Amino acid sequence: MSRQSPGSLFSEQLAKAFLGGSLKLPMWVPVEANPPEAALVLLEGWGNEPLDVSQRHAIVEMNPLLIGVLLADDEPLAPAAEPSLVVMERSPAGNLGRVRLCPRQRIPLATSSREFSTLQIFAVEGCSNDCLDLPRLRLVYLVERWRLAFDNNPRNEKMSPMELFCMWVLYSYPRRVNVVSFLHPSGINMFPMDLASGFAGDLGILCFHRARPCLPLVREARKLAVCSVPVEDAPRVFGIGKNHQIATLDRRELPFETMPSPTFGIPVPQGALSIREVTVEEIHEVPRHQIVIGRTVSSAGGGAAMALVHRLYYQRLLREGRPMRASIRERAG
Ligand SMILES: Cc1cc2nc3c(=O)[nH]c(=O)nc-3n(C[C@H](O)[C@H](O)[C@H](O)COP(=O)(O)O)c2cc1C
C-alpha cells in the first residue's frame, strides 16, 4: 500500500481544488481510444461549411507549432473567415477547445490521390480550452508558465506558452500512438509516432524530425508498417522512443515479439491491433521536420488502441466520472 505524507496529501487536495485535478497524472496520458469515434476535429472558417478533418490532419512541427491538413480538390484553398480547429467530443456532444490558425504554406501533392490534392500548413495564433473553467485554467497556465521559465532540461522541446497551450487543446483529441517500422537491406527499425494523421482515405501523414538517422533509409525503403497497439503496451511503446535516435536496431533488443507484415514482410509487433502497410509517396520539409505522405497498400484490424490525451482533458473525464481506460501508475481522481 502506498503511503502519502501529510504534505503531499495537502498539495494533492490543493491541486484538485485549484487546478482541476491531480498533478500526479503525466502531462500526456496514454489512453485506450478510437480517435474518430471519441472526438471530432473541425476546420472552421475555411469555406462555408466546417470541414471534418479528424482523420486528415496532423501536428507536423512542434517549435513553431504547425498543423498540416490534407485538402480535397473541391475544397477551398484560402480562408473564408478567421480559420480555426475546433475539437469536439462526440458523446456527450460538446466543445473541448478551439485553436486559432493562420495559413502558412500550401503544398500541392504530386501524388495522384482519390481524395487529396493539397497539404495546407497552418501556424497557430492562440486557443481557448473548455476542459476547465476560466479561473482555474488561468491558474494552471500561470503554474505552467512558471514551470517553463525554470525548465532547463535540454531534452524538453522549448515551446512558447501560447503554442504549448494550443498543443494541450489539440491533445483533447486522442492522438493515436503508432508503432512504425521499416525493413531496409541494412537493417530494421521500430519506433512510436504520434505526429501522424489518421488514414481515413488512401493517404496519410507521418512526421519525422529531420535529424532522425533512419530518414535516409526510409527514403530508400519507401515502405512503412504503421500499427496500433493496446494501451497496456504503453511502457514498451515509450521504451522504443529511443529508437528514433538510431538508424537500425538489433531485433533481439525489441520489447515486442514480431511477425512479418502481410505484403512487405516488415517486422511488426505480434500483438498489434491493426496493421497498415504504406508506401512513401513524397516527402516535404517544414523547418525541423520532414513530412512523409504515405499511401495505404493494405490495412487490417482497427478499433480502440493506445493514444495520448492531455492531462487537462483526462482530469475533466475523471471529474465527470467517465475516464477512458488508461495506462497510468496512479489513478488519481
Ligand atoms: C510516444 C512517442 C511518440 C513519438 N512520436 C514521434 C514522431 O511522431 N516523430 C518524431 O520524429 N519523433 C517522435 N518521437 C521521438 C521523440 O520526440 C524523442 O526524440 C525520442 O523519444 C528520443 O528522446 P528520449 O531519448 O528523450 O526518449 C516520439 C517518441 C515517443 C516516446
The ligand as a Tripos MOL2 file, in Angstrom:
@<TRIPOS>MOLECULE
LIG
   31    33     1     0     0
SMALL
NO_CHARGES

@<TRIPOS>ATOM
      1 C1          5.2040    8.1850  -27.7460 C.3       1 LIG1
      2 C2          6.2420    8.8140  -28.6130 C.ar      1 LIG1
      3 C3          5.8940    9.3530  -29.8400 C.ar      1 LIG1
      4 C4          6.8570    9.9340  -30.6850 C.ar      1 LIG1
      5 N1          6.4960   10.4310  -31.8900 N.ar      1 LIG1
      6 C5          7.4440   10.9500  -32.7170 C.ar      1 LIG1
      7 C6          7.0820   11.3910  -34.0300 C.ar      1 LIG1
      8 O1          5.9240   11.2980  -34.4470 O.2       1 LIG1
      9 N2          8.0740   11.9130  -34.8040 N.ar      1 LIG1
     10 C7          9.3700   12.0160  -34.3960 C.ar      1 LIG1
     11 O2         10.2230   12.4990  -35.1530 O.2       1 LIG1
     12 N3          9.7370   11.6100  -33.1370 N.ar      1 LIG1
     13 C8          8.8090   11.0650  -32.3100 C.ar      1 LIG1
     14 N4          9.1670   10.6150  -31.0610 N.ar      1 LIG1
     15 C9         10.5780   10.7440  -30.6290 C.3       1 LIG1
     16 C10        10.7770   11.7650  -29.5090 C.3       1 LIG1
     17 O3         10.4730   13.0600  -29.9710 O.3       1 LIG1
     18 C11        12.2230   11.7090  -28.9660 C.3       1 LIG1
     19 O4         13.1130   12.1940  -29.9080 O.3       1 LIG1
     20 C12        12.6290   10.3130  -28.6480 C.3       1 LIG1
     21 O5         11.6940    9.7470  -27.7600 O.3       1 LIG1
     22 C13        14.0270   10.2420  -28.0340 C.3       1 LIG1
     23 O6         14.1070   11.0400  -26.9200 O.3       1 LIG1
     24 P1         14.3790   10.3810  -25.4870 P.3       1 LIG1
     25 O7         15.7030    9.7240  -25.6070 O.co2     1 LIG1
     26 O8         14.3200   11.5630  -24.5690 O.co2     1 LIG1
     27 O9         13.2470    9.3850  -25.2920 O.co2     1 LIG1
     28 C14         8.2220   10.0030  -30.2440 C.ar      1 LIG1
     29 C15         8.5690    9.4440  -29.0030 C.ar      1 LIG1
     30 C16         7.6080    8.8530  -28.2110 C.ar      1 LIG1
     31 C17         8.0350    8.2540  -26.8910 C.3       1 LIG1
@<TRIPOS>BOND
     1     1     2 1
     2     2     3 ar
     3     2    30 ar
     4     3     4 ar
     5     4     5 ar
     6     4    28 ar
     7     5     6 ar
     8     6     7 ar
     9     6    13 1
    10     7     8 2
    11     7     9 ar
    12     9    10 ar
    13    10    11 2
    14    10    12 ar
    15    12    13 ar
    16    13    14 ar
    17    14    15 1
    18    14    28 ar
    19    15    16 1
    20    16    17 1
    21    16    18 1
    22    18    19 1
    23    18    20 1
    24    20    21 1
    25    20    22 1
    26    22    23 1
    27    23    24 1
    28    24    25 2
    29    24    26 1
    30    24    27 1
    31    28    29 ar
    32    29    30 ar
    33    30    31 1
@<TRIPOS>SUBSTRUCTURE
     1 LIG1         1 GROUP 0 **** ****
